[in-house]
Amino acid sequence: MCLGIPGRITEIWDEDSGARMARVAFPGEEKTACLAYLPDLSIGDYTILHAGFALTRIDEESAQLTLATMTEYGVFGDPAVS
């Protein structure tokens, strides 16, 4: 099963190969993502990744509500227990 966790784009760059890439911040970690399917995403936008690709744009209000709900239900775990 996969969870669609919203992440916020913090950096965007173009690789020498022409691939548009981004750094995406999630609770507790950051990932690198390819923006090939959504090249118009901007810094500050929220997205959902799958297999290293940004597949969906999500508005900030929905992203914050989803993250708050996931936190409330313990999806991100208890950092003190790690």
All heavy atoms as a GROMACS GRO file, in nm:
protein
  618
    1MET      N    1   0.084  -0.118   0.000
    1MET     CA    2   0.000   0.000   0.000
    1MET      C    3   0.088   0.124   0.000
    1MET      O    4   0.191   0.127   0.064
    1MET     CB    5  -0.088  -0.002   0.124
    1MET     CG    6  -0.177   0.119   0.133
    1MET     SD    7  -0.296   0.112   0.268
    1MET     CE    8  -0.198   0.174   0.402
    2CYS      N    9   0.045   0.225  -0.072
    2CYS     CA   10   0.116   0.352  -0.077
    2CYS      C   11   0.032   0.461  -0.012
    2CYS      O   12  -0.089   0.462  -0.027
    2CYS     CB   13   0.136   0.393  -0.223
    2CYS     SG   14   0.297   0.360  -0.284
    3LEU      N   15   0.098   0.551   0.058
    3LEU     CA   16   0.031   0.668   0.112
    3LEU      C   17   0.071   0.788   0.029
    3LEU      O   18   0.189   0.807   0.000
    3LEU     CB   19   0.073   0.693   0.257
    3LEU     CG   20   0.025   0.593   0.360
    3LEU    CD1   21   0.083   0.630   0.497
    3LEU    CD2   22  -0.125   0.590   0.366
    4GLY      N   23  -0.025   0.868  -0.010
    4GLY     CA   24   0.004   0.992  -0.082
    4GLY      C   25   0.025   1.104   0.017
    4GLY      O   26  -0.070   1.163   0.064
    5ILE      N   27   0.150   1.129   0.052
    5ILE     CA   28   0.183   1.231   0.150
    5ILE      C   29   0.221   1.359   0.077
    5ILE      O   30   0.311   1.359  -0.007
    5ILE     CB   31   0.300   1.185   0.240
    5ILE    CG1   32   0.260   1.057   0.314
    5ILE    CG2   33   0.340   1.295   0.338
    5ILE    CD1   34   0.372   0.992   0.390
    6PRO      N   35   0.154   1.470   0.108
    6PRO     CA   36   0.188   1.596   0.043
    6PRO      C   37   0.327   1.644   0.084
    6PRO      O   38   0.365   1.635   0.201
    6PRO     CB   39   0.081   1.693   0.093
    6PRO     CG   40  -0.029   1.608   0.144
    6PRO     CD   41   0.036   1.483   0.193
    7GLY      N   42   0.402   1.694  -0.012
    7GLY     CA   43   0.532   1.753   0.014
    7GLY      C   44   0.540   1.890  -0.051
    7GLY      O   45   0.475   1.916  -0.152
    8ARG      N   46   0.621   1.977   0.009
    8ARG     CA   47   0.635   2.115  -0.040
    8ARG      C   48   0.765   2.129  -0.117
    8ARG      O   49   0.872   2.090  -0.069
    8ARG     CB   50   0.634   2.212   0.078
    8ARG     CG   51   0.638   2.356   0.039
    8ARG     CD   52   0.626   2.446   0.165
    8ARG     NE   53   0.637   2.583   0.128
    8ARG     CZ   54   0.752   2.649   0.114
    8ARG    NH1   55   0.866   2.589   0.134
    8ARG    NH2   56   0.752   2.776   0.081
    9ILE      N   57   0.758   2.185  -0.236
    9ILE     CA   58   0.876   2.205  -0.319
    9ILE      C   59   0.959   2.320  -0.262
    9ILE      O   60   0.909   2.430  -0.241
    9ILE     CB   61   0.837   2.233  -0.465
    9ILE    CG1   62   0.768   2.110  -0.524
    9ILE    CG2   63   0.960   2.273  -0.548
    9ILE    CD1   64   0.716   2.128  -0.663
   10THR      N   65   1.088   2.290  -0.237
   10THR     CA   66   1.177   2.391  -0.178
   10THR      C   67   1.285   2.438  -0.274
   10THR      O   68   1.348   2.540  -0.249
   10THR     CB   69   1.244   2.336  -0.050
   10THR    OG1   70   1.320   2.220  -0.083
   10THR    CG2   71   1.140   2.301   0.055
   11GLU      N   72   1.308   2.363  -0.380
   11GLU     CA   73   1.413   2.398  -0.476
   11GLU      C   74   1.380   2.333  -0.611
   11GLU      O   75   1.327   2.223  -0.614
   11GLU     CB   76   1.547   2.346  -0.426
   11GLU     CG   77   1.666   2.375  -0.512
   11GLU     CD   78   1.795   2.314  -0.457
   11GLU    OE1   79   1.794   2.251  -0.350
   11GLU    OE2   80   1.898   2.329  -0.525
   12ILE      N   81   1.413   2.401  -0.720
   12ILE     CA   82   1.392   2.348  -0.855
   12ILE      C   83   1.516   2.376  -0.938
   12ILE      O   84   1.575   2.484  -0.927
   12ILE     CB   85   1.268   2.411  -0.923
   12ILE    CG1   86   1.140   2.372  -0.848
   12ILE    CG2   87   1.259   2.370  -1.070
   12ILE    CD1   88   1.015   2.440  -0.900
   13TRP      N   89   1.555   2.279  -1.020
   13TRP     CA   90   1.669   2.298  -1.111
   13TRP      C   91   1.651   2.212  -1.235
   13TRP      O   92   1.570   2.121  -1.236
   13TRP     CB   93   1.801   2.266  -1.041
   13TRP     CG   94   1.819   2.121  -1.007
   13TRP    CD1   95   1.883   2.027  -1.083
   13TRP    CD2   96   1.773   2.053  -0.891
   13TRP    NE1   97   1.880   1.904  -1.021
   13TRP    CE2   98   1.812   1.918  -0.902
   13TRP    CE3   99   1.702   2.091  -0.777
   13TRP    CZ2  100   1.783   1.823  -0.806
   13TRP    CZ3  101   1.673   1.996  -0.681
   13TRP    CH2  102   1.714   1.865  -0.696
   14ASP      N  103   1.728   2.243  -1.337
   14ASP     CA  104   1.728   2.164  -1.460
   14ASP      C  105   1.860   2.090  -1.469
   14ASP      O  106   1.967   2.150  -1.458
   14ASP     CB  107   1.709   2.255  -1.582
   14ASP     CG  108   1.571   2.319  -1.585
   14ASP    OD1  109   1.473   2.246  -1.566
   14ASP    OD2  110   1.562   2.441  -1.606
   15GLU      N  111   1.852   1.960  -1.490
   15GLU     CA  112   1.970   1.876  -1.507
   15GLU      C  113   2.029   1.902  -1.646
   15GLU      O  114   1.961   1.951  -1.736
   15GLU     CB  115   1.933   1.728  -1.496
   15GLU     CG  116   1.887   1.686  -1.357
   15GLU     CD  117   2.002   1.671  -1.259
   15GLU    OE1  118   2.115   1.639  -1.303
   15GLU    OE2  119   1.979   1.690  -1.139
   16ASP      N  120   2.156   1.864  -1.665
   16ASP     CA  121   2.220   1.877  -1.796
   16ASP      C  122   2.144   1.798  -1.902
   16ASP      O  123   2.143   1.835  -2.019
   16ASP     CB  124   2.365   1.828  -1.791
   16ASP     CG  125   2.453   1.921  -1.707
   16ASP    OD1  126   2.415   2.038  -1.688
   16ASP    OD2  127   2.559   1.874  -1.661
   17SER      N  128   2.079   1.690  -1.860
   17SER     CA  129   2.002   1.606  -1.953
   17SER      C  130   1.872   1.673  -1.997
   17SER      O  131   1.803   1.623  -2.086
   17SER     CB  132   1.970   1.473  -1.887
   17SER     OG  133   1.884   1.494  -1.775
   18GLY      N  134   1.837   1.783  -1.931
   18GLY     CA  135   1.712   1.853  -1.963
   18GLY      C  136   1.599   1.820  -1.866
   18GLY      O  137   1.493   1.881  -1.873
   19ALA      N  138   1.622   1.724  -1.778
   19ALA     CA  139   1.518   1.686  -1.681
   19ALA      C  140   1.500   1.798  -1.578
   19ALA      O  141   1.597   1.850  -1.523
   19ALA     CB  142   1.554   1.557  -1.611
   20ARG      N  143   1.376   1.836  -1.555
   20ARG     CA  144   1.343   1.936  -1.452
   20ARG      C  145   1.325   1.861  -1.321
   20ARG      O  146   1.245   1.768  -1.311
   20ARG     CB  147   1.216   2.011  -1.491
   20ARG     CG  148   1.186   2.130  -1.406
   20ARG     CD  149   1.089   2.221  -1.481
   20ARG     NE  150   1.044   2.330  -1.401
   20ARG     CZ  151   1.113   2.443  -1.383
   20ARG    NH1  152   1.228   2.459  -1.442
   20ARG    NH2  153   1.064   2.540  -1.308
   21MET      N  154   1.402   1.901  -1.218
   21MET     CA  155   1.404   1.830  -1.091
   21MET      C  156   1.367   1.924  -0.977
   21MET      O  157   1.374   2.047  -0.992
   21MET     CB  158   1.544   1.772  -1.066
   21MET     CG  159   1.595   1.680  -1.176
   21MET     SD  160   1.497   1.530  -1.197
   21MET     CE  161   1.537   1.444  -1.045
   22ALA      N  162   1.330   1.865  -0.863
   22ALA     CA  163   1.294   1.945  -0.747
   22ALA      C  164   1.334   1.874  -0.619
   22ALA      O  165   1.341   1.752  -0.613
   22ALA     CB  166   1.144   1.972  -0.746
   23ARG      N  167   1.357   1.953  -0.515
   23ARG     CA  168   1.373   1.903  -0.380
   23ARG      C  169   1.237   1.923  -0.314
   23ARG      O  170   1.180   2.033  -0.320
   23ARG     CB  171   1.482   1.982  -0.308
   23ARG     CG  172   1.499   1.952  -0.162
   23ARG     CD  173   1.568   1.825  -0.129
   23ARG     NE  174   1.696   1.811  -0.198
   23ARG     CZ  175   1.758   1.695  -0.212
   23ARG    NH1  176   1.705   1.585  -0.163
   23ARG    NH2  177   1.872   1.687  -0.274
   24VAL      N  178   1.184   1.815  -0.254
   24VAL     CA  179   1.050   1.820  -0.195
   24VAL      C  180   1.062   1.784  -0.047
   24VAL      O  181   1.118   1.679  -0.012
   24VAL     CB  182   0.954   1.722  -0.266
   24VAL    CG1  183   0.814   1.733  -0.208
   24VAL    CG2  184   0.951   1.750  -0.417
   25ALA      N  185   1.011   1.871   0.039
   25ALA     CA  186   1.018   1.851   0.184
   25ALA      C  187   0.891   1.784   0.234
   25ALA      O  188   0.779   1.829   0.205
   25ALA     CB  189   1.037   1.985   0.254
   26PHE      N  190   0.912   1.676   0.309
   26PHE     CA  191   0.806   1.602   0.376
   26PHE      C  192   0.833   1.606   0.525
   26PHE      O  193   0.946   1.636   0.566
   26PHE     CB  194   0.806   1.455   0.329
   26PHE     CG  195   0.774   1.439   0.184
   26PHE    CD1  196   0.876   1.434   0.089
   26PHE    CD2  197   0.643   1.430   0.141
   26PHE    CE1  198   0.847   1.419  -0.045
   26PHE    CE2  199   0.613   1.416   0.006
   26PHE     CZ  200   0.716   1.410  -0.087
   27PRO      N  201   0.736   1.573   0.608
   27PRO     CA  202   0.764   1.570   0.752
   27PRO      C  203   0.880   1.474   0.783
   27PRO      O  204   0.875   1.356   0.754
   27PRO     CB  205   0.633   1.518   0.812
   27PRO     CG  206   0.528   1.560   0.713
   27PRO     CD  207   0.595   1.545   0.579
   28GLY      N  208   0.989   1.531   0.832
   28GLY     CA  209   1.102   1.451   0.873
   28GLY      C  210   1.201   1.412   0.766
   28GLY      O  211   1.301   1.348   0.795
   29GLU      N  212   1.179   1.447   0.640
   29GLU     CA  213   1.275   1.414   0.535
   29GLU      C  214   1.252   1.495   0.409
   29GLU      O  215   1.150   1.560   0.392
   29GLU     CB  216   1.270   1.265   0.502
   29GLU     CG  217   1.142   1.220   0.433
   29GLU     CD  218   1.145   1.071   0.401
   29GLU    OE1  219   1.241   1.026   0.336
   29GLU    OE2  220   1.052   1.002   0.443
   30GLU      N  221   1.351   1.490   0.321
   30GLU     CA  222   1.341   1.554   0.190
   30GLU      C  223   1.372   1.450   0.084
   30GLU      O  224   1.449   1.358   0.106
   30GLU     CB  225   1.441   1.669   0.177
   30GLU     CG  226   1.404   1.790   0.259
   30GLU     CD  227   1.491   1.910   0.226
   30GLU    OE1  228   1.596   1.894   0.160
   30GLU    OE2  229   1.452   2.020   0.265
   31LYS      N  230   1.310   1.466  -0.032
   31LYS     CA  231   1.330   1.376  -0.146
   31LYS      C  232   1.358   1.458  -0.270
   31LYS      O  233   1.315   1.572  -0.282
   31LYS     CB  234   1.204   1.291  -0.171
   31LYS     CG  235   1.164   1.200  -0.058
   31LYS     CD  236   1.246   1.075  -0.062
   31LYS     CE  237   1.193   0.976   0.041
   31LYS     NZ  238   1.266   0.855   0.042
   32THR      N  239   1.427   1.395  -0.365
   32THR     CA  240   1.446   1.454  -0.497
   32THR      C  241   1.340   1.396  -0.589
   32THR      O  242   1.312   1.276  -0.584
   32THR     CB  243   1.586   1.422  -0.551
   32THR    OG1  244   1.682   1.477  -0.461
   32THR    CG2  245   1.606   1.481  -0.689
   33ALA      N  246   1.278   1.482  -0.669
   33ALA     CA  247   1.170   1.437  -0.757
   33ALA      C  248   1.188   1.492  -0.897
   33ALA      O  249   1.239   1.602  -0.916
   33ALA     CB  250   1.036   1.484  -0.702
   34CYS      N  251   1.144   1.416  -0.994
   34CYS     CA  252   1.141   1.459  -1.133
   34CYS      C  253   1.008   1.529  -1.160
   34CYS      O  254   0.902   1.479  -1.121
   34CYS     CB  255   1.158   1.338  -1.225
   34CYS     SG  256   1.157   1.382  -1.400
   35LEU      N  257   1.014   1.643  -1.227
   35LEU     CA  258   0.893   1.720  -1.258
   35LEU      C  259   0.848   1.703  -1.403
   35LEU      O  260   0.776   1.787  -1.457
   35LEU     CB  261   0.916   1.869  -1.229
   35LEU     CG  262   0.954   1.906  -1.086
   35LEU    CD1  263   0.967   2.057  -1.073
   35LEU    CD2  264   0.855   1.852  -0.985
   36ALA      N  265   0.888   1.594  -1.466
   36ALA     CA  266   0.856   1.572  -1.608
   36ALA      C  267   0.707   1.579  -1.636
   36ALA      O  268   0.666   1.629  -1.742
   36ALA     CB  269   0.912   1.438  -1.654
   37TYR      N  270   0.624   1.529  -1.545
   37TYR     CA  271   0.480   1.527  -1.568
   37TYR      C  272   0.411   1.657  -1.528
   37TYR      O  273   0.300   1.684  -1.573
   37TYR     CB  274   0.415   1.411  -1.492
   37TYR     CG  275   0.469   1.276  -1.534
   37TYR    CD1  276   0.523   1.189  -1.442
   37TYR    CD2  277   0.466   1.236  -1.668
   37TYR    CE1  278   0.573   1.065  -1.480
   37TYR    CE2  279   0.515   1.113  -1.708
   37TYR     CZ  280   0.568   1.028  -1.613
   37TYR     OH  281   0.617   0.906  -1.651
   38LEU      N  282   0.477   1.736  -1.442
   38LEU     CA  283   0.421   1.864  -1.397
   38LEU      C  284   0.530   1.971  -1.398
   38LEU      O  285   0.567   2.026  -1.296
   38LEU     CB  286   0.365   1.849  -1.254
   38LEU     CG  287   0.248   1.752  -1.237
   38LEU    CD1  288   0.220   1.727  -1.089
   38LEU    CD2  289   0.125   1.805  -1.306
   39PRO      N  290   0.582   2.005  -1.516
   39PRO     CA  291   0.696   2.097  -1.524
   39PRO      C  292   0.664   2.239  -1.479
   39PRO      O  293   0.756   2.317  -1.453
   39PRO     CB  294   0.734   2.093  -1.672
   39PRO     CG  295   0.609   2.052  -1.743
   39PRO     CD  296   0.538   1.959  -1.648
   40ASP      N  297   0.537   2.274  -1.466
   40ASP     CA  298   0.501   2.410  -1.426
   40ASP      C  299   0.491   2.427  -1.274
   40ASP      O  300   0.457   2.535  -1.227
   40ASP     CB  301   0.371   2.453  -1.493
   40ASP     CG  302   0.253   2.365  -1.455
   40ASP    OD1  303   0.274   2.245  -1.428
   40ASP    OD2  304   0.140   2.416  -1.453
   41LEU      N  305   0.523   2.323  -1.196
   41LEU     CA  306   0.525   2.339  -1.050
   41LEU      C  307   0.630   2.442  -1.012
   41LEU      O  308   0.733   2.455  -1.079
   41LEU     CB  309   0.555   2.207  -0.982
   41LEU     CG  310   0.443   2.103  -0.981
   41LEU    CD1  311   0.491   1.972  -0.921
   41LEU    CD2  312   0.321   2.153  -0.906
   42SER      N  313   0.606   2.514  -0.902
   42SER     CA  314   0.696   2.619  -0.856
   42SER      C  315   0.737   2.595  -0.712
   42SER      O  316   0.672   2.518  -0.640
   42SER     CB  317   0.627   2.755  -0.864
   42SER     OG  318   0.584   2.783  -0.996
   43ILE      N  319   0.841   2.664  -0.670
   43ILE     CA  320   0.882   2.659  -0.529
   43ILE      C  321   0.763   2.704  -0.444
   43ILE      O  322   0.698   2.804  -0.475
   43ILE     CB  323   1.006   2.747  -0.505
   43ILE    CG1  324   1.125   2.686  -0.578
   43ILE    CG2  325   1.034   2.763  -0.356
   43ILE    CD1  326   1.249   2.771  -0.576
   44GLY      N  327   0.736   2.628  -0.340
   44GLY     CA  328   0.622   2.658  -0.252
   44GLY      C  329   0.499   2.577  -0.283
   44GLY      O  330   0.410   2.564  -0.200
   45ASP      N  331   0.490   2.520  -0.403
   45ASP     CA  332   0.377   2.434  -0.439
   45ASP      C  333   0.386   2.302  -0.363
   45ASP      O  334   0.494   2.256  -0.326
   45ASP     CB  335   0.376   2.402  -0.589
   45ASP     CG  336   0.330   2.519  -0.675
   45ASP    OD1  337   0.271   2.614  -0.621
   45ASP    OD2  338   0.354   2.514  -0.797
   46TYR      N  339   0.271   2.240  -0.343
   46TYR     CA  340   0.265   2.108  -0.283
   46TYR      C  341   0.235   2.005  -0.390
   46TYR      O  342   0.161   2.031  -0.484
   46TYR     CB  343   0.155   2.103  -0.176
   46TYR     CG  344   0.194   2.172  -0.048
   46TYR    CD1  345   0.182   2.309  -0.034
   46TYR    CD2  346   0.246   2.099   0.059
   46TYR    CE1  347   0.218   2.373   0.083
   46TYR    CE2  348   0.284   2.162   0.176
   46TYR     CZ  349   0.270   2.299   0.188
   46TYR     OH  350   0.307   2.362   0.303
   47THR      N  351   0.294   1.888  -0.373
   47THR     CA  352   0.276   1.780  -0.469
   47THR      C  353   0.274   1.646  -0.398
   47THR      O  354   0.312   1.637  -0.281
   47THR     CB  355   0.387   1.783  -0.576
   47THR    OG1  356   0.359   1.687  -0.677
   47THR    CG2  357   0.524   1.757  -0.517
   48ILE      N  358   0.231   1.545  -0.468
   48ILE     CA  359   0.238   1.408  -0.420
   48ILE      C  360   0.326   1.332  -0.517
   48ILE      O  361   0.309   1.342  -0.639
   48ILE     CB  362   0.098   1.345  -0.408
   48ILE    CG1  363   0.019   1.419  -0.300
   48ILE    CG2  364   0.107   1.196  -0.377
   48ILE    CD1  365  -0.122   1.374  -0.281
   49LEU      N  366   0.423   1.258  -0.463
   49LEU     CA  367   0.519   1.184  -0.545
   49LEU      C  368   0.483   1.036  -0.551
   49LEU      O  369   0.425   0.981  -0.459
   49LEU     CB  370   0.659   1.193  -0.485
   49LEU     CG  371   0.719   1.329  -0.460
   49LEU    CD1  372   0.861   1.313  -0.407
   49LEU    CD2  373   0.719   1.412  -0.585
   50HIS      N  374   0.526   0.974  -0.661
   50HIS     CA  375   0.522   0.828  -0.671
   50HIS      C  376   0.642   0.787  -0.755
   50HIS      O  377   0.662   0.838  -0.865
   50HIS     CB  378   0.393   0.778  -0.736
   50HIS     CG  379   0.391   0.630  -0.750
   50HIS    ND1  380   0.382   0.546  -0.641
   50HIS    CD2  381   0.401   0.551  -0.858
   50HIS    CE1  382   0.384   0.421  -0.684
   50HIS    NE2  383   0.396   0.421  -0.816
   51ALA      N  384   0.722   0.696  -0.701
   51ALA     CA  385   0.840   0.643  -0.770
   51ALA      C  386   0.933   0.754  -0.820
   51ALA      O  387   0.990   0.745  -0.928
   51ALA     CB  388   0.797   0.552  -0.885
   52GLY      N  389   0.944   0.861  -0.741
   52GLY     CA  390   1.036   0.969  -0.774
   52GLY      C  391   0.982   1.074  -0.870
   52GLY      O  392   1.055   1.164  -0.910
   53PHE      N  393   0.855   1.064  -0.907
   53PHE     CA  394   0.794   1.160  -0.998
   53PHE      C  395   0.682   1.236  -0.928
   53PHE      O  396   0.600   1.176  -0.856
   53PHE     CB  397   0.734   1.089  -1.120
   53PHE     CG  398   0.837   1.038  -1.216
   53PHE    CD1  399   0.895   0.914  -1.197
   53PHE    CD2  400   0.877   1.115  -1.325
   53PHE    CE1  401   0.991   0.867  -1.284
   53PHE    CE2  402   0.973   1.068  -1.413
   53PHE     CZ  403   1.031   0.943  -1.393
   54ALA      N  404   0.675   1.367  -0.950
   54ALA     CA  405   0.562   1.447  -0.903
   54ALA      C  406   0.445   1.417  -0.994
   54ALA      O  407   0.454   1.437  -1.116
   54ALA     CB  408   0.597   1.595  -0.906
   55LEU      N  409   0.338   1.365  -0.936
   55LEU     CA  410   0.223   1.324  -1.018
   55LEU      C  411   0.100   1.411  -1.001
   55LEU      O  412   0.014   1.414  -1.088
   55LEU     CB  413   0.184   1.180  -0.986
   55LEU     CG  414   0.286   1.072  -1.019
   55LEU    CD1  415   0.230   0.936  -0.986
   55LEU    CD2  416   0.326   1.079  -1.165
   56THR      N  417   0.092   1.480  -0.887
   56THR     CA  418  -0.028   1.555  -0.856
   56THR      C  419   0.008   1.686  -0.788
   56THR      O  420   0.094   1.688  -0.701
   56THR     CB  421  -0.120   1.476  -0.759
   56THR    OG1  422  -0.147   1.349  -0.815
   56THR    CG2  423  -0.249   1.547  -0.731
   57ARG      N  424  -0.057   1.793  -0.829
   57ARG     CA  425  -0.045   1.921  -0.757
   57ARG      C  426  -0.159   1.922  -0.654
   57ARG      O  427  -0.271   1.881  -0.684
   57ARG     CB  428  -0.063   2.039  -0.852
   57ARG     CG  429  -0.056   2.174  -0.784
   57ARG     CD  430  -0.099   2.287  -0.876
   57ARG     NE  431  -0.048   2.274  -1.010
   57ARG     CZ  432   0.060   2.338  -1.055
   57ARG    NH1  433   0.127   2.418  -0.977
   57ARG    NH2  434   0.099   2.322  -1.180
   58ILE      N  435  -0.129   1.970  -0.535
   58ILE     CA  436  -0.231   1.978  -0.431
   58ILE      C  437  -0.224   2.119  -0.371
   58ILE      O  438  -0.114   2.171  -0.349
   58ILE     CB  439  -0.213   1.866  -0.326
   58ILE    CG1  440  -0.324   1.868  -0.222
   58ILE    CG2  441  -0.077   1.869  -0.262
   58ILE    CD1  442  -0.327   1.746  -0.132
   59ASP      N  443  -0.339   2.180  -0.347
   59ASP     CA  444  -0.339   2.316  -0.294
   59ASP      C  445  -0.293   2.314  -0.148
   59ASP      O  446  -0.302   2.212  -0.080
   59ASP     CB  447  -0.476   2.382  -0.309
   59ASP     CG  448  -0.583   2.314  -0.226
   59ASP    OD1  449  -0.599   2.352  -0.109
   59ASP    OD2  450  -0.649   2.222  -0.279
   60GLU      N  451  -0.241   2.427  -0.102
   60GLU     CA  452  -0.181   2.435   0.032
   60GLU      C  453  -0.281   2.400   0.142
   60GLU      O  454  -0.246   2.329   0.237
   60GLU     CB  455  -0.122   2.573   0.057
   60GLU     CG  456  -0.051   2.581   0.190
   60GLU     CD  457   0.024   2.711   0.212
   60GLU    OE1  458   0.014   2.802   0.127
   60GLU    OE2  459   0.093   2.720   0.314
   61GLU      N  460  -0.403   2.446   0.131
   61GLU     CA  461  -0.503   2.418   0.235
   61GLU      C  462  -0.528   2.268   0.247
   61GLU      O  463  -0.529   2.213   0.358
   61GLU     CB  464  -0.634   2.490   0.204
   61GLU     CG  465  -0.740   2.470   0.310
   61GLU     CD  466  -0.869   2.545   0.279
   61GLU    OE1  467  -0.874   2.626   0.185
   61GLU    OE2  468  -0.966   2.522   0.352
   62SER      N  469  -0.545   2.200   0.135
   62SER     CA  470  -0.565   2.055   0.137
   62SER      C  471  -0.442   1.982   0.189
   62SER      O  472  -0.453   1.885   0.264
   62SER     CB  473  -0.599   2.003  -0.002
   62SER     OG  474  -0.721   2.057  -0.047
   63ALA      N  475  -0.324   2.030   0.149
   63ALA     CA  476  -0.199   1.968   0.195
   63ALA      C  477  -0.186   1.980   0.346
   63ALA      O  478  -0.155   1.881   0.415
   63ALA     CB  479  -0.080   2.033   0.126
   64GLN      N  480  -0.211   2.098   0.400
   64GLN     CA  481  -0.199   2.119   0.544
   64GLN      C  482  -0.301   2.036   0.621
   64GLN      O  483  -0.269   1.978   0.726
   64GLN     CB  484  -0.213   2.268   0.578
   64GLN     CG  485  -0.100   2.353   0.526
   64GLN     CD  486   0.035   2.316   0.586
   64GLN    OE1  487   0.045   2.266   0.697
   64GLN    NE2  488   0.140   2.340   0.511
   65LEU      N  489  -0.422   2.029   0.570
   65LEU     CA  490  -0.526   1.948   0.636
   65LEU      C  491  -0.487   1.800   0.634
   65LEU      O  492  -0.500   1.730   0.735
   65LEU     CB  493  -0.661   1.969   0.567
   65LEU     CG  494  -0.778   1.887   0.622
   65LEU    CD1  495  -0.803   1.920   0.769
   65LEU    CD2  496  -0.902   1.912   0.540
   66THR      N  497  -0.437   1.752   0.521
   66THR     CA  498  -0.395   1.613   0.510
   66THR      C  499  -0.279   1.583   0.604
   66THR      O  500  -0.280   1.482   0.675
   66THR     CB  501  -0.354   1.581   0.365
   66THR    OG1  502  -0.467   1.603   0.280
   66THR    CG2  503  -0.307   1.438   0.350
   67LEU      N  504  -0.180   1.671   0.608
   67LEU     CA  505  -0.066   1.652   0.698
   67LEU      C  506  -0.108   1.653   0.844
   67LEU      O  507  -0.060   1.572   0.924
   67LEU     CB  508   0.041   1.757   0.671
   67LEU     CG  509   0.114   1.744   0.538
   67LEU    CD1  510   0.196   1.870   0.509
   67LEU    CD2  511   0.201   1.619   0.535
   68ALA      N  512  -0.199   1.744   0.880
   68ALA     CA  513  -0.248   1.750   1.019
   68ALA      C  514  -0.322   1.622   1.056
   68ALA      O  515  -0.304   1.568   1.166
   68ALA     CB  516  -0.338   1.872   1.038
   69THR      N  517  -0.405   1.573   0.965
   69THR     CA  518  -0.480   1.450   0.991
   69THR      C  519  -0.386   1.331   1.004
   69THR      O  520  -0.401   1.247   1.094
   69THR     CB  521  -0.583   1.425   0.880
   69THR    OG1  522  -0.672   1.537   0.873
   69THR    CG2  523  -0.663   1.298   0.906
   70MET      N  524  -0.287   1.322   0.914
   70MET     CA  525  -0.190   1.212   0.920
   70MET      C  526  -0.111   1.218   1.050
   70MET      O  527  -0.082   1.114   1.110
   70MET     CB  528  -0.096   1.218   0.800
   70MET     CG  529  -0.164   1.182   0.670
   70MET     SD  530  -0.050   1.201   0.530
   70MET     CE  531  -0.097   1.057   0.434
   71THR      N  532  -0.075   1.337   1.094
   71THR     CA  533  -0.003   1.353   1.220
   71THR      C  534  -0.091   1.308   1.336
   71THR      O  535  -0.047   1.234   1.425
   71THR     CB  536   0.041   1.500   1.239
   71THR    OG1  537   0.128   1.535   1.131
   71THR    CG2  538   0.112   1.520   1.371
   72GLU      N  539  -0.218   1.350   1.335
   72GLU     CA  540  -0.312   1.314   1.441
   72GLU      C  541  -0.328   1.162   1.453
   72GLU      O  542  -0.338   1.107   1.562
   72GLU     CB  543  -0.448   1.378   1.413
   72GLU     CG  544  -0.554   1.348   1.515
   72GLU     CD  545  -0.688   1.412   1.481
   72GLU    OE1  546  -0.690   1.510   1.403
   72GLU    OE2  547  -0.790   1.362   1.531
   73TYR      N  548  -0.328   1.093   1.340
   73TYR     CA  549  -0.346   0.947   1.340
   73TYR      C  550  -0.215   0.870   1.351
   73TYR      O  551  -0.213   0.748   1.340
   73TYR     CB  552  -0.424   0.904   1.215
   73TYR     CG  553  -0.572   0.932   1.228
   73TYR    CD1  554  -0.626   1.046   1.172
   73TYR    CD2  555  -0.655   0.847   1.299
   73TYR    CE1  556  -0.762   1.075   1.184
   73TYR    CE2  557  -0.790   0.875   1.313
   73TYR     CZ  558  -0.842   0.989   1.255
   73TYR     OH  559  -0.977   1.016   1.270
   74GLY      N  560  -0.104   0.940   1.372
   74GLY     CA  561   0.023   0.875   1.397
   74GLY      C  562   0.092   0.817   1.275
   74GLY      O  563   0.177   0.729   1.288
   75VAL      N  564   0.057   0.864   1.156
   75VAL     CA  565   0.117   0.812   1.033
   75VAL      C  566   0.268   0.831   1.033
   75VAL      O  567   0.342   0.746   0.985
   75VAL     CB  568   0.054   0.879   0.909
   75VAL    CG1  569   0.130   0.844   0.782
   75VAL    CG2  570  -0.093   0.838   0.897
   76PHE      N  571   0.315   0.942   1.088
   76PHE     CA  572   0.457   0.973   1.085
   76PHE      C  573   0.532   0.913   1.202
   76PHE      O  574   0.653   0.928   1.212
   76PHE     CB  575   0.479   1.124   1.078
   76PHE     CG  576   0.408   1.187   0.961
   76PHE    CD1  577   0.313   1.285   0.979
   76PHE    CD2  578   0.435   1.146   0.832
   76PHE    CE1  579   0.247   1.342   0.872
   76PHE    CE2  580   0.370   1.201   0.723
   76PHE     CZ  581   0.276   1.300   0.744
   77GLY      N  582   0.463   0.845   1.290
   77GLY     CA  583   0.528   0.779   1.403
   77GLY      C  584   0.565   0.879   1.511
   77GLY      O  585   0.547   0.997   1.499
   78ASP      N  586   0.620   0.824   1.616
   78ASP     CA  587   0.664   0.903   1.729
   78ASP      C  588   0.815   0.915   1.722
   78ASP      O  589   0.886   0.816   1.742
   78ASP     CB  590   0.623   0.835   1.860
   78ASP     CG  591   0.659   0.916   1.983
   78ASP    OD1  592   0.724   1.021   1.968
   78ASP    OD2  593   0.621   0.874   2.094
   79PRO      N  594   0.867   1.036   1.691
   79PRO     CA  595   1.012   1.052   1.676
   79PRO      C  596   1.089   1.010   1.800
   79PRO      O  597   1.204   0.970   1.791
   79PRO     CB  598   1.030   1.200   1.647
   79PRO     CG  599   0.896   1.256   1.624
   79PRO     CD  600   0.794   1.158   1.672
   80ALA      N  601   1.029   1.015   1.917
   80ALA     CA  602   1.099   0.978   2.041
   80ALA      C  603   1.121   0.828   2.050
   80ALA      O  604   1.205   0.782   2.126
   80ALA     CB  605   1.019   1.028   2.161
   81VAL      N  606   1.047   0.750   1.972
   81VAL     CA  607   1.056   0.605   1.979
   81VAL      C  608   1.160   0.549   1.881
   81VAL      O  609   1.206   0.436   1.895
   81VAL     CB  610   0.917   0.540   1.950
   81VAL    CG1  611   0.925   0.389   1.948
   81VAL    CG2  612   0.816   0.587   2.053
   82SER      N  613   1.201   0.623   1.782
   82SER     CA  614   1.289   0.574   1.676
   82SER      C  615   1.408   0.501   1.724
   82SER      O  616   1.481   0.506   1.801
   82SER     CB  617   1.339   0.686   1.587
   82SER     OG  618   1.236   0.766   1.543
   0.00000   0.00000   0.00000
